Amino acid sequence: MATTTFRVDGMTCGNCVKHVTEELTALPGVTDVTVELVTGGASPVTVTSDAPLDDAAVAAAVEEAGYAVTPTRSLL
């Protein structure tokens, strides 16, 4: 089990959270997604998965939802 926290720019409401969550949940191996919405800033998004996720796949999923992953990333 792997847990990774990314920061996502551009989310402003619950609908934004829903779109990001849907895209990340669709990635293979993802078991849970938690978003702490920070309006006007980078929102922490914690992804739990069966195995470590590929950064490019996460970034692509977030971009598909219409947002961007900030460069900072931390493993928990």
Buried (B, 14 or more C-beta within 10 A) or exposed (E): EBBBBBBBBBBEEEEBBEBBBEBBEEBEBBEEBEBEBBEEEBBBBBBBBEEEBEEEBBBEBBEBBEBBBEEEEEEE
